[in-house]
Structure formats: C-alpha cells, structure tokens
Amino acid sequence: MSRLDASAIFRPTDDTLSDRERSQIQTHRVLFLLGAVLCLSFIPLFEIASPGTLDPKWDWIAVSGLLAGVFGASFLSARVRRHYAVWVQGTSYVIVGWFILISVQNGFRSDYVVGLLLLHAIFTVIVGIGARSVRPVLQFALLSFLATAGAVKASTVTLGDEAVLLGAMATVALVLTIAIQRLISIREQLQERESRLRGLANSIPGVVFQFYARPDGRRGCYFVSEHADEVLGLSPDPDRFYQQLIEGIPASHRSKTIETIETAIQNQASLRFEAPFETPSGTRIWLLGTSAVRRQGDELVFNGVLLDISERREAKKALQQTKNRYQTLVENFPRGGVFLFDKNLRYTLAGGAELDAVGFSPSDFEGTRPQDLFPDELAAELEHYYARALAGEVSSFEQTYQGKHYRILTLPVRASDGSVVSGMSVSLNVTARKEQERALREAKEQAEESSQIKTTMLANMSHEVRTPLTSIIGFSELLKDHLDGPLEDFAQRTHESSRRLSATLESILQLSKLEAGAETLDRERISLDEVVRQTVELLRPKAEKKCLSLVLSNREHNVEGIWNDDALRRITRNLVENAIKFTPEEGRIDVRVGREEGEAILEVEDTGIGISEELLPDVFEAFRQESEGLDREYQGSGLGLSIVDHLVGALGGTVEVETQKGEGTCFTIRLPLSSEDESRELLSSGREPKGRL
C-alpha cells in the first residue's frame, strides 16, 4: 500500500464497475467525507459569526450525518455503489433545500446568502461530476434557483436584496453549466481517445502498461492492458499490478529486476529488463520488459510492453549451443566456407578460408541475409535452399560467384529433441576441379590425334575420375577432423593418397597440354628475382619441416624480361620441390638468380642424393625415376622435370644439370633477355617469343 496513492482507499474494487464509475465514486467519497467534517466545523463558526440566529447545531449534525451516511453506505452496499450518482443528486437536493429553509428563517442575512450561493455552486459542480450530459446539472441549477426564488417571495427581504441573490444564483448556474458542458465535451473526447488507445493496446500481443515513479518513492501503474490475465495470469487492475508483478518474479532475480527499474528511474532513461516470472498457476515464463520514459510534472511515466519471450530464449539457447558445437569447424574449414543461419534466414555464424578470398570477413555475415550480400539471382537461389533446410531437407547444388565455382550443401541442424533449430550451409570451392575437368577434356581432344594410349589415359582422367576424386579429397578432409583413433588415421591416409593421386593427374594433364601445344603464353615484363623470392617463401615451411636450410641469394636485382609469370613460378616450384624431396634432413638448398651475357640465370642446387649416370640422359623424360616400382623409396609421378624442360623450352631457354651421386645436384635455367627496343616492340605488336607450349 505504501507504493499506491493515498486516495486509492476511496476507490471501489467492484469488477462490475467501469474505470470511469470507480473514479467518479472515488471523487464523491472524498468530497462527502470532507463535507461531513466541514459541516461539523460550521457549528462554532456560525455561532461566533452570527450569535442569536435560528441555526440549531443539531441541523448541522444531521446534515453531516447524512453526508457521512452516504459515504459509509457506498462501502457497505454494492447497490449504493451501482446507483451512487442518484444518491449524490438526492443528497445535494436535500442539503440545498435545507439551507434555503435556514436562510428564510434568518431573513436571508448576508452571511446566509453567501453560504447559499456557495452551496449552490458546490453542489452544482458535485452533480456535474461524472454526469454523462448537462441535463442533470441544468435540472439541479433550475430547481435550486426556483426554490430560492419561492423562498425569497415568502420572506420579508427587500426587492433589491432579492434581485441581487437571484441574479447571482442565475449567473453562477449559467457559468457553471457552460463550464461543465465544456468539461463533459472534453471528457467525451478523451474517453473516445482512451477507448481507441485501449483497443489498440489490447490488440498488441503483450501486456501494454503505463508505469509511474514519483519523487517520494511511490511506484504504480496508470494503465494495464487486458492481456495481463492471458500472459501473466494477473488482473489488469492498475492499482495492484506492479506489486503483483514484482512478487511473481523469483527471489533469485527480484532484486536485480528492481535495481534495473530504479536505475532507469534515477537516470531518467528507457527501461529494459529480462526476468523469469511465475504465474499464479505455477508456470514459469520469461518476460521482456521495454518502455520509453517521459517526465509528467514531478513524476516519471514509462509507457511500454511486457512480452513473453520463453520460446525466443529457448530458441536462442539452442542456437547458441549449435554455434558452440560448430565454431571450430566453421573457423577452420579449408577451401570453402561454413555458415549457420536462423529461421529468419539470417546468418548467425560464418567462417572458412574462402571468405577472405572473396572479400568478406565473418562479421560481414552475422545478422544479415543472403539478399544483403549477394546478387539478387544468386541470393534468391540460396534462400530457396535455406528454406528447404529449415523444413528438414538436405540439398546440394552449384553456384558461380566472382568467377569461382562452388559446390554447396544445405542441411538442417536439429536439437536434441529432433526439432530443427537452424540451418547449415557448407560451400566448397571446386573451381580447380572445374578447370581441371575442362582442361582434361581439352587435353583429351588434343591427345586423340597423337596416340590411342594417350586418348585412353586422358579419358580415364576426365570427369568420371576427377569428380569422385575431388569428393574423396573433400570428404576425407572433413572426416579426419571429426574422427579419433584408427578411423582418423585411415581418413588421413585416404586424404593424403587422394591428394597425391590428384597431383599426379594434374602433372599428367600439364605435360600433355605442353606436348600438344594446347596453351598460349601471355607475355609481360616480369621480375624474375621477385617471382623466385615469392615461390621460395611459399615453399619454405615445407623445407623447414624437413629441417632443410633453404637459402635464396640474388647476384643481381631487378632481373627483368618478357616472360610468362605462371610458367616461371611452375619452373621454380618444380625445381625447389624436387630438391626438397631428394635432400636428406639437415641438408641445404641454394637458389640463386643472376644475369650473365644477355641471359637470366636461375640455379637450384642441393646437397641431396644426386642422379646416377645411367639415369642422367633420360632425366627429363616423363615418368622416369631412379627408384621405380611399388617399393620405390621416393613417392612421385616423375613428371616434374619433364614439365620444367617443356616450360623452359617454351620460353626460349635451356636447362642444364650437374650432379654427383651422393653429393647433390644443380639445375641451371638460362632464359634470354630482350633489349628495351625488342621488348617494347614485342609488347606493342602482341607477337609471342619463340617457344613450344
């Protein structure tokens, strides 16, 4: 009760009464109680002001008792409360009539005239309080006026006094009637507006409230929508709602909730809180309270809504568990991306090596939809399959984005009870596979003209081989990250073997295309030392893993020429990888770049096992290795040096090899340097230098 307005004790709680009727009765109760007290106080006042007048004190006590009786009856009888307006009007007629008689008995002395005018005005206002129209006000004012006029006629007052009294009463009646009419009109407008607002508030799926905070520490509500019963199981009575709401919050959260409310009041800031609530039926739900604040006089008023967010919290909890479960996979997924999305098709988690490659970061995805990130056609297709995943379906399709090809798998993510809580999308970059398939087809067509053997071999490496092999690589990589023990070892071996087979097929494809002249070399000015430096740094981790010293030294800088960038990188990579493979641990590999007599020089020297004299004449032939057969010591296709030889020849250069068995090998690449005039003419004309490719 300490949080409620003190006048609330005068407000009836009958459910059958409207808010307007309860407010009207509350006001009349206060006025009648005050009137009863004032009537008793008038007894000594009139005796002092008008001694000897005919104004027995028992009359005042009777009037005071009448007012007090109607006041008390409104608490004891529901019937009185239902017809309280009639009781008020009847009491008003009685009291004004009684005072007219007292005034007549005292010859309408000036103090009684003032009292009569005052009572006339006061009870005209009282009758007007809560009146639905001005009719009862006019009726009371007219009867009061006529009764006074009749009493004046029967009295001994002079004509002048009569005119003053009646004129004053008529003026008071007119002014009050106009004012009350205006108030009734304003009240009707406010009631109509309030009705619309209540209808709107009750149509909102939640408990709409208007909460006040006063400087003296009192807290309460002016308004609570009817959904309070449906959502919380509480009565929408504003006088009791706040206390019942606080009591329904478990003790473990109550103090924190009150502290949040008081902090918002202290800071005069918008209010927002989440807390559990136990309904009278024993059901526990989670509430979200949010409101805006405004100052109204010396108090703060918060207009807001309470929402049942139990389902949202459960979904959020399940989604967070899903995010935690897949976080590591998402962040470390190679050659693609993994995405989680909610039931609104908004990304909740994103990661993978491919994101950076297409210009995104994981934070770009969170909270967005595909239509916010991708072109319309692509986004529409994604959202179509995402919706199917949320419906419990697994789908697989391909898309092209920024010139790259992706294989996309969408699937539902389920909670422990089997319900779908979110969806997952796994995107794998298959551009290399697509290019390989295309290149294999082209190589196959070229090889058919040279020999039936090559035709058969390339046919076996076409779509039917590369497609399942790429799938084996991708899924074995996923398996080895999610398996333990012997199964993890089997998955690792499968992954390594499939990658080695893929590399072999790639090398065969490259060599076949080189031999068939299926590619053209686009030439541009290139710095050989920069290409070599980048390639060496790329392979350095591989050398360090084998405890090899990989040293790059430039005899000269800015060794530039008109070459093909990809060809130079493949030459350097094959030679350095070959040196790493055939050099034992703790060995050394030296890579040198220089210029000599109009030629660019690239040397790769190692301290490896060397090449035997028998193999040296055939070292650049395809598939030739010193260790051959199923039990050979070094794995590989034997195509790397053959590819180097073809690429160097295509650039118009030569390859030299010096080796000593057990001591090491040195490969020297010589590429022609063009003069400035020749380079300028070559680039402007678009002609290709001589070379086979």
Disulfide bonds with the S-S distance in Angstrom:
none
